[in-house]
Amino acid sequence: MVPKAIREIPTYGAWGIHASLLPKYAGGAPLVWAIIEGEKETGITLFKMDSGVDDGDIIEQRNFPIASTDTIKEVYDKATLASKKVLSTVFSKNYILNFKKQDKVLDL
């Protein structure tokens, strides 16, 4: 957890990337859990850090498929590629920053 005093130093707060489409699979090992649960799709989330685990407003998300034959390495590779694409998009000159509240009510 990053202390509030540190999170508030940057103008737009401290950001993190989580390997799920938050708020789904917040916490540890989200890609492993997506595979265990038989998900056909998952993704990554760039979010503004808050006081809780994987809490905070969503900046951008990108989804990708999970094939039935994918290994965890292949899913991690897809997450890495999706993360690079999101960062490239967000740090482009034309991106308009818009924070979206996480909807904690999920139909799991």
PyMOL commands that set and color helices and strands:
alter all, ss='L'
color gray80, all
select helices_A, chain A and resi 4-7+30-36+72-90
alter helices_A, ss='H'
color red, helices_A
select strands_A, chain A and resi 15-18+41-48+58-65
alter strands_A, ss='S'
color yellow, strands_A
deselect
rebuild
show_as cartoon
